Amino acid sequence: MAEENDGIADALDGQLRIALTVAAQLGARFARIREELARTRQAQTERQNRELQARFDAERAAARAELAPVYERSWWDAASVEQIANAHETATAWHGIDPEADRAGERIAAEVRDRYWLDVQDLDADPAAVREALARAERTRSEAATSRGESVIDVAEAGAFLTAAETLDRVAEGHQRQAEERDEQSAEVGGALDVDQLGVEAENDGDVSDELRGDANANSADAAEAFDSAERRERFASSLEGKADREVIDARMTTAADQARHPREAVMTAPKRAAKARKTPTGQGQQRERHLGR
């Protein structure tokens, strides 16, 4: 009987080693993905930041709910290998991000050490068994996520965030260069235009941008159409007559011809510039995330 019990204990020991190792690796991957997304948040729009923050809060709340039972002795008395591994994975994924997860991770490590004599930092599990279990776990979760329509969305979302950040940076740099060039041209003409007149022109330019933003939002389908034809550029130039000076119109049409895209796209995605700042010299011119539901 003793030998039979020893065999069962050895089997459980091996299963737990493998499960905890796989959980640690999956959790570490999720943590890296979350860190990457956190770095991109600084470049997102205000609306996207609100959505990301709401999602982050929801994920953190779910993680805390999952980790709450690890402080209860009764949970450990009845917990399966899979449940212990899942808790360890969650604590690892949120390590360094949520203090509650750090505390739960310490409790898990202590319980595993006291109950199973295993060190979660040095499991020494069979590498081949870990690779097999890891591949099986990833395949199972990928299939489950795909059935819920989540995995593709998560990847696309992360890629879209990175692309949007790069696009916003390029557009912002372009607009800043245009503003600096106009300032230099204004300085060269000296007294030809007074400061107030320059401020009025800047305000008019800002009004044109606002109007174009509204027009682009109201006609998103039309904005998606190709804008590399001469006829469309001429129609767009006509629509600007009376709303902007000739220099602004020429600059916008040159940009459209060079980039072969609708100028409204740049206006719609570019951060709004504080036009009035030029009126006076003292004016001042800003997880995949892991889905925790089981």
NUTORMAR-433564 format. One line per 2 residues: for each residue x, y, z of N, C-alpha, C. Coordinates in pm, whole numbers. Layout:
REM residues N
X Y Z X Y Z X Y Z  ... $
REM end
This chain:
REM residues 294
83 -121 0 0 0 0 86 125 0  195 121 79 283 237 86 346 265 -49 $
386 154 -118 446 173 -250 346 232 -348  219 189 -337 115 243 -425 95 391 -399 $
93 432 -272 77 573 -238 195 655 -290  315 597 -279 433 667 -329 423 689 -480 $
369 593 -551 353 608 -694 256 716 -730  146 724 -656 48 830 -680 108 966 -649 $
182 974 -539 244 1101 -501 345 1145 -606  422 1050 -658 521 1085 -761 452 1135 -888 $
342 1071 -925 270 1114 -1045 214 1254 -1028  157 1279 -909 103 1412 -881 213 1516 -881 $
327 1479 -823 441 1571 -819 485 1609 -960  495 1509 -1048 536 1538 -1185 436 1622 -1260 $
308 1593 -1243 204 1672 -1309 205 1817 -1263  224 1836 -1133 223 1972 -1080 345 2050 -1127 $
459 1985 -1132 579 2052 -1182 557 2102 -1325  505 2014 -1409 482 2051 -1549 378 2161 -1560 $
267 2146 -1488 159 2244 -1496 205 2381 -1449  280 2386 -1340 328 2515 -1289 430 2577 -1384 $
514 2496 -1445 611 2549 -1541 541 2609 -1663  444 2537 -1715 367 2588 -1829 294 2716 -1790 $
235 2718 -1672 162 2837 -1627 255 2957 -1616  375 2935 -1564 471 3044 -1550 511 3100 -1686 $
533 3013 -1783 572 3059 -1917 459 3135 -1985  337 3084 -1975 223 3154 -2034 202 3289 -1967 $
210 3291 -1835 192 3416 -1763 297 3519 -1801  420 3476 -1817 527 3568 -1856 502 3625 -1995 $
451 3542 -2086 420 3592 -2221 310 3697 -2215  206 3671 -2138 97 3767 -2127 148 3898 -2067 $
237 3888 -1971 292 4008 -1908 369 4091 -2009  447 4027 -2096 523 4101 -2198 430 4170 -2297 $
323 4101 -2338 227 4161 -2430 160 4282 -2365  123 4267 -2237 58 4377 -2167 151 4497 -2155 $
278 4474 -2129 375 4583 -2120 389 4654 -2254  390 4578 -2363 401 4638 -2496 282 4727 -2526 $
162 4680 -2493 42 4761 -2515 42 4884 -2427  93 4870 -2304 97 4985 -2214 187 5094 -2270 $
296 5055 -2337 386 5155 -2395 321 5230 -2511  232 5163 -2582 168 5229 -2696 55 5321 -2653 $
8 5309 -2530 -105 5389 -2486 -77 5539 -2492  48 5577 -2473 83 5719 -2472 56 5785 -2607 $
53 5706 -2713 35 5762 -2847 -109 5751 -2896  -198 5703 -2815 -334 5681 -2861 -422 5804 -2841 $
-535 5805 -2907 -630 5913 -2890 -696 5900 -2754  -762 6006 -2713 -827 6006 -2582 -933 5897 -2574 $
-1009 5877 -2681 -1114 5775 -2679 -1053 5636 -2664  -946 5610 -2738 -881 5480 -2729 -822 5457 -2591 $
-768 5564 -2531 -713 5550 -2397 -822 5514 -2296  -939 5577 -2312 -1049 5544 -2220 -1090 5398 -2236 $
-1096 5352 -2360 -1133 5212 -2384 -1029 5116 -2328  -901 5150 -2347 -795 5065 -2294 -798 5061 -2142 $
-821 5178 -2080 -825 5183 -1935 -942 5102 -1881  -1057 5112 -1946 -1174 5035 -1903 -1147 4885 -1915 $
-1083 4847 -2023 -1051 4705 -2041 -950 4658 -1938  -850 4741 -1914 -748 4708 -1814 -811 4688 -1677 $
-899 4781 -1638 -965 4771 -1508 -1048 4644 -1497  -1118 4610 -1605 -1201 4489 -1604 -1115 4363 -1593 $
-1004 4360 -1668 -915 4245 -1663 -853 4231 -1524  -814 4343 -1465 -753 4338 -1332 -853 4291 -1228 $
-977 4339 -1238 -1080 4294 -1144 -1104 4144 -1156  -1106 4094 -1280 -1125 3950 -1300 -1008 3870 -1243 $
-886 3923 -1261 -768 3854 -1208 -772 3849 -1055  -811 3960 -994 -819 3963 -848 -924 3865 -797 $
-1036 3857 -868 -1141 3763 -827 -1091 3619 -837  -1013 3590 -940 -962 3455 -957 -858 3420 -851 $
-783 3520 -806 -676 3496 -709 -725 3501 -565  -842 3554 -542 -893 3568 -405 -895 3437 -327 $
-934 3323 -386 -942 3198 -308 -808 3143 -260  -696 3190 -313 -567 3130 -275 -532 3158 -130 $
-603 3249 -66 -579 3279 75 -659 3187 167  -744 3102 110 -831 3017 190 -776 2874 195 $
-764 2822 316 -713 2686 333 -804 2584 265  -935 2605 273 -1029 2510 213 -1010 2499 62 $
-972 2610 -1 -950 2605 -146 -830 2516 -177  -724 2529 -101 -605 2449 -125 -631 2301 -95 $
-715 2274 1 -744 2134 34 -813 2062 -81  -890 2136 -160 -968 2074 -268 -918 2109 -407 $
-817 2196 -418 -773 2245 -549 -708 2135 -632  -739 2136 -762 -677 2041 -854 -547 2100 -908 $
-471 2017 -979 -347 2064 -1042 -377 2179 -1138  -483 2165 -1216 -518 2270 -1312 -554 2401 -1243 $
-627 2394 -1134 -665 2516 -1062 -543 2586 -1003  -453 2508 -946 -331 2568 -890 -248 2632 -1002 $
-236 2562 -1115 -159 2615 -1227 -223 2742 -1283  -355 2744 -1292 -423 2864 -1342 -399 2984 -1251 $
-405 2961 -1121 -381 3070 -1027 -238 3121 -1039  -143 3029 -1053 -2 3067 -1068 18 3145 -1198 $
-49 3105 -1303 -38 3175 -1432 -90 3318 -1420  -205 3334 -1356 -264 3467 -1340 -173 3557 -1257 $
-121 3505 -1148 -31 3584 -1064 94 3624 -1140  146 3535 -1223 265 3566 -1303 235 3671 -1409 $
119 3661 -1473 83 3756 -1578 70 3898 -1525  25 3913 -1401 4 4045 -1343 116 4086 -1247 $
221 4008 -1242 333 4040 -1152 395 4174 -1189  417 4258 -1089 476 4389 -1112 380 4493 -1161 $
256 4454 -1191 155 4547 -1240 51 4575 -1132  8 4469 -1065 -94 4481 -961 -37 4426 -830 $
-29 4508 -725 23 4460 -596 -54 4341 -541  -184 4336 -568 -264 4223 -521 -216 4092 -584 $
-180 4098 -711 -128 3979 -779 7 3938 -721  89 4036 -685 218 4004 -624 199 3932 -491 $
106 3981 -410 80 3916 -281 24 3775 -300  -67 3762 -398 -123 3629 -425 -14 3534 -474 $
78 3585 -556 187 3502 -605 275 3451 -491  300 3537 -393 379 3496 -278 307 3388 -198 $
175 3404 -185 98 3304 -110 97 3169 -185  83 3175 -316 85 3052 -396 219 2981 -381 $
327 3058 -389 461 2999 -376 477 2932 -240  427 2998 -136 440 2943 -1 358 2815 15 $
235 2816 -36 150 2698 -23 206 2580 -103  254 2605 -223 311 2498 -305 436 2441 -238 $
514 2529 -178 636 2482 -109 600 2398 14  503 2446 93 467 2376 217 393 2245 190 $
306 2246 90 221 2130 65 287 2027 -28  364 2075 -125 417 1983 -226 569 1983 -233 $
634 2064 -150 780 2072 -146 838 2110 -282  770 2200 -349 816 2247 -480 845 2397 -474 $
952 2438 -540 986 2579 -552 939 2629 -688  843 2721 -690 787 2766 -818 890 2838 -903 $
1000 2884 -843 1106 2950 -918 1209 2851 -972  1203 2728 -927 1300 2627 -971 1231 2491 -973 $
1143 2472 -1071 1059 2353 -1075 1132 2231 -1131  1230 2253 -1217 1309 2143 -1273 1219 2037 -1336 $
1121 2083 -1412 1031 1988 -1478 1096 1934 -1605  1048 1821 -1651 1100 1758 -1772 1076 1850 -1893 $
1182 1898 -1960 1166 1994 -2071 1074 1944 -2182  1088 1818 -2218 1005 1764 -2326 858 1763 -2286 $
831 1725 -2162 693 1724 -2114 636 1865 -2107  721 1961 -2068 676 2100 -2061 642 2152 -2200 $
728 2124 -2297 702 2170 -2434 571 2112 -2487  551 1984 -2461 429 1920 -2508 306 1979 -2441 $
314 1997 -2310 201 2053 -2236 176 2198 -2276  284 2274 -2299 270 2414 -2339 203 2424 -2476 $
246 2343 -2570 186 2344 -2703 39 2305 -2696  9 2206 -2613 -130 2162 -2599 -217 2272 -2537 $
-162 2340 -2436 -237 2447 -2371 -262 2564 -2467  -158 2602 -2543 -173 2712 -2637 -273 2677 -2747 $
-267 2554 -2795 -359 2512 -2900 -504 2513 -2850  -524 2462 -2730 -659 2459 -2673 -714 2599 -2653 $
-631 2688 -2600 -678 2824 -2574 -699 2902 -2703  -613 2877 -2801 -630 2945 -2929 -761 2905 -2995 $
-792 2775 -2990 -917 2729 -3049 -1038 2786 -2975  -1028 2793 -2843 -1139 2848 -2765 -1157 2997 -2793 $
-1045 3070 -2804 -1053 3214 -2832 -1109 3239 -2971  -1066 3157 -3068 -1115 3173 -3204 -1265 3149 -3211 $
-1313 3050 -3137 -1457 3022 -3137 -1536 3137 -3078  -1471 3216 -2992 -1537 3335 -2936 -1511 3459 -3020 $
-1428 3446 -3125 -1398 3560 -3211 -1307 3661 -3146  -1215 3615 -3060 -1133 3708 -2983 -988 3716 -3028 $
-929 3604 -3063 -786 3604 -3087 -747 3696 -3202  -819 3687 -3313 -788 3772 -3428 -811 3918 -3393 $
-916 3946 -3320 -946 4083 -3281 -835 4140 -3195  -786 4061 -3098 -681 4110 -3010 -555 4144 -3087 $
-514 4055 -3179 -394 4079 -3257 -412 4202 -3346  -528 4211 -3412 -554 4326 -3500 -556 4455 -3420 $
-613 4449 -3300 -620 4568 -3217 -481 4617 -3180  -396 4525 -3138 -260 4564 -3101 -186 4623 -3221 $
-200 4559 -3339 -135 4611 -3458 -188 4746 -3498  -320 4764 -3484 -381 4892 -3520 -332 5002 -3428 $
-315 4971 -3299 -267 5071 -3205 -128 5118 -3245  -39 5024 -3278 97 5061 -3316 98 5143 -3444 $
17 5101 -3542 10 5174 -3669 -45 5314 -3648  -148 5325 -3566 -208 5456 -3540 -108 5549 -3474 $
-30 5496 -3382 69 5579 -3314 172 5632 -3413  221 5545 -3501 320 5589 -3601 260 5691 -3697 $
136 5670 -3738 71 5763 -3830 53 5899 -3766  6 5901 -3642 -13 6027 -3572 118 6103 -3557 $
225 6031 -3527 355 6097 -3515 398 6161 -3647  382 6088 -3757 422 6143 -3888 339 6265 -3925 $
208 6256 -3905 121 6368 -3940 152 6489 -3854  174 6467 -3724 204 6578 -3634 333 6646 -3674 $
434 6568 -3713 560 6627 -3756 541 6709 -3884  461 6659 -3976 435 6733 -4100 367 6865 -4075 $
266 6865 -3988 195 6989 -3957 286 7087 -3883  372 7034 -3796 463 7123 -3725 560 7190 -3823 $
608 7114 -3920 698 7173 -4021 627 7281 -4101  502 7255 -4140 426 7355 -4215 407 7481 -4132 $
378 7465 -4004 358 7581 -3917 487 7662 -3906  600 7593 -3892 727 7663 -3881 761 7736 -4011 $
732 7675 -4125 759 7740 -4253 674 7865 -4269  549 7859 -4228 462 7977 -4239 509 8086 -4145 $
557 8048 -4026 610 8148 -3934 731 8218 -3994  818 8140 -4059 937 8200 -4120 898 8293 -4234 $
801 8254 -4314 755 8339 -4424 693 8468 -4370  620 8457 -4261 558 8576 -4202 665 8670 -4149 $
771 8613 -4091 878 8697 -4038 952 8769 -4150  964 8706 -4267 1036 8766 -4379 961 8886 -4436 $
830 8881 -4439 756 8993 -4495 751 9110 -4399  794 9088 -4276 806 9197 -4180 675 9266 -4152 $
669 9394 -4186 551 9472 -4154 440 9462 -4255  454 9378 -4354 349 9367 -4456 217 9324 -4395 $
222 9240 -4293 101 9197 -4222 124 9218 -4074  25 9274 -4005 42 9292 -3862 11 9162 -3788 $
45 9159 -3660 31 9037 -3580 -114 8994 -3570  -206 9089 -3554 -347 9054 -3543 -398 8988 -3670 $
-353 9039 -3786 -397 8980 -3912 -348 8836 -3924  -222 8811 -3880 -171 8675 -3882 -253 8585 -3793 $
-296 8638 -3678 -379 8559 -3588 -512 8525 -3650  -572 8622 -3724 -700 8596 -3791 -685 8487 -3894 $
-574 8492 -3972 -552 8389 -4073 -535 8252 -4009  -464 8249 -3896 -446 8121 -3828 -578 8066 -3778 $
-664 8156 -3726 -795 8111 -3680 -878 8057 -3796  -871 8127 -3911 -946 8079 -4028 -897 7942 -4071 $
-764 7923 -4064 -709 7792 -4100 -761 7685 -4007  -769 7719 -3876 -823 7623 -3781 -969 7593 -3807 $
-1046 7698 -3847 -1188 7675 -3878 -1203 7581 -3997  -1116 7598 -4097 -1121 7509 -4213 -1095 7366 -4169 $
-997 7347 -4080 -967 7212 -4032 -1086 7152 -3961  -1154 7234 -3875 -1272 7183 -3805 -1380 7141 -3902 $
-1403 7226 -4003 -1508 7195 -4100 -1475 7068 -4178  -1347 7055 -4214 -1307 6935 -4287 -1319 6811 -4201 $
-1291 6822 -4071 -1308 6707 -3983 -1453 6662 -3981  -1544 6760 -3967 -1685 6725 -3964 -1730 6664 -4095 $
-1682 6720 -4204 -1718 6667 -4335 -1666 6526 -4354  -1543 6501 -4303 -1485 6367 -4317 -1561 6265 -4234 $
-1603 6305 -4114 -1680 6212 -4031 -1815 6182 -4094  -1877 6282 -4156 -2010 6263 -4214 -2004 6184 -4344 $
-1886 6181 -4405 -1873 6112 -4535 -1757 6014 -4530  -1755 5926 -4431 -1643 5834 -4417 -1632 5740 -4536 $
-1745 5703 -4594 -1741 5614 -4710 -1674 5684 -4828  -1708 5812 -4846 -1648 5888 -4956 -1499 5910 -4932 $
-1461 5926 -4806 -1320 5947 -4775 -1236 5825 -4805  -1299 5707 -4802 -1225 5584 -4830 -1195 5568 -4978 $
-1269 5640 -5063 -1249 5629 -5208 -1115 5688 -5247  -1053 5637 -5354 -922 5686 -5397 -931 5833 -5432 $
-822 5909 -5400 -823 6052 -5423 -705 6092 -5510  -667 6009 -5605 -551 6041 -5686 -588 6090 -5825 $
-715 6125 -5849 -755 6174 -5980 -756 6326 -5981  -728 6384 -6097 -724 6530 -6109 -862 6590 -6084 $
-967 6523 -6130 -1102 6577 -6114 -1139 6590 -5968  -1107 6491 -5886 -1141 6499 -5744 -1060 6609 -5677 $
-934 6623 -5716 -853 6729 -5654 -907 6866 -5690  -953 6882 -5814 -1009 7011 -5854 -1137 7041 -5777 $
-1221 6938 -5759 -1345 6960 -5682 -1314 6997 -5538  -1212 6933 -5483 -1176 6965 -5346 -1121 7107 -5335 $
-1039 7149 -5434 -986 7285 -5434 -1099 7387 -5442  -1200 7359 -5526 -1314 7450 -5538 -1389 7462 -5406 $
-1398 7353 -5333 -1472 7357 -5206 -1402 7442 -5103  -1270 7465 -5120 -1195 7547 -5024 -1199 7695 -5058 $
-1242 7730 -5178 -1247 7871 -5218 -1335 7949 -5121  -1281 8061 -5075 -1356 8144 -4982 -1339 8103 -4837 $
-1278 7986 -4814 -1258 7938 -4677 -1112 7946 -4635  -1020 7949 -4731 -878 7955 -4701 -808 8035 -4810 $
-689 8087 -4777 -616 8164 -4877 -553 8070 -4979  -503 8128 -5087 -449 8049 -5197 -331 7965 -5153 $
-249 8017 -5062 -131 7941 -5015 -174 7811 -4947  -276 7821 -4864 -324 7702 -4794 -380 7601 -4893 $
-460 7651 -4991 -520 7561 -5090 -412 7491 -5171  -311 7567 -5217 -205 7507 -5297 -128 7402 -5218 $
-102 7433 -5090 -28 7337 -5007 -105 7209 -4989  -237 7221 -4968 -318 7101 -4947 -326 7017 -5075 $
-337 7083 -5189 -349 7008 -5313 -216 6943 -5352  -104 7010 -5321 26 6950 -5348 45 6825 -5263 $
4 6835 -5137 13 6718 -5048 -72 6604 -5100  -191 6635 -5149 -282 6531 -5200 -222 6463 -5321 $
-161 6541 -5411 -105 6483 -5533 16 6396 -5502  100 6441 -5406 220 6365 -5374 188 6235 -5303 $
95 6239 -5210 66 6122 -5128 -45 6037 -5184  -119 6087 -5285 -230 6013 -5347 -331 5970 -5245 $
-365 6059 -5152 -471 6029 -5056 -545 6158 -5027  -664 6144 -4975 -750 6258 -4950 -691 6345 -4839 $
-677 6479 -4861 -623 6565 -4756 -705 6559 -4629  -833 6524 -4639 -916 6518 -4518 -864 6413 -4421 $
-798 6309 -4474 -745 6205 -4386 -641 6263 -4291  -552 6347 -4346 -450 6406 -4261 -511 6500 -4159 $
-610 6580 -4205 -674 6674 -4113 -749 6599 -4005  -815 6490 -4043 -898 6415 -3950 -814 6346 -3844 $
-694 6298 -3880 -614 6222 -3785 -513 6306 -3712  -486 6428 -3761 -383 6509 -3698 -436 6577 -3573 $
-351 6593 -3468 -393 6666 -3350 -421 6810 -3385  -524 6870 -3325 -560 7008 -3355 -455 7102 -3298 $
-406 7195 -3381 -304 7289 -3338 -369 7414 -3282  -315 7464 -3172 -369 7585 -3110 -331 7704 -3195 $
-420 7750 -3283 -386 7854 -3380 -360 7988 -3314  -432 8020 -3206 -420 8151 -3144 -285 8174 -3078 $
-206 8070 -3063 -79 8084 -2995 15 8178 -3067  -8 8207 -3196 82 8294 -3271 43 8440 -3264 $
-65 8475 -3189 -108 8614 -3187 -15 8701 -3104  43 8645 -2997 132 8722 -2913 259 8643 -2890 $
373 8708 -2869 498 8636 -2847 502 8562 -2716  410 8592 -2622 414 8528 -2491 314 8415 -2481 $
242 8380 -2589 143 8272 -2584 211 8137 -2566  143 8040 -2499 198 7906 -2478 129 7804 -2567 $
198 7747 -2646 144 7646 -2735 177 7504 -2678  9 6830 -2564 23 6672 -2532 37 6558 -2523 $
-405 4275 -2385 -361 4153 -2335 -446 4053 -2404  -152 4021 -2702 -291 4007 -2667 -303 4028 -2520 $
-401 4093 -2470 -438 4098 -2330 -508 3968 -2299  -469 3918 -2190 -524 3786 -2163 -669 3795 -2123 $
-755 3712 -2188 -895 3704 -2151 -907 3608 -2035  -948 3658 -1916 -941 3579 -1795 -1066 3498 -1768 $
-1172 3520 -1845 -1294 3446 -1818 -1275 3299 -1848  -1319 3216 -1764 -1307 3071 -1785 -1442 3008 -1778 $
REM end
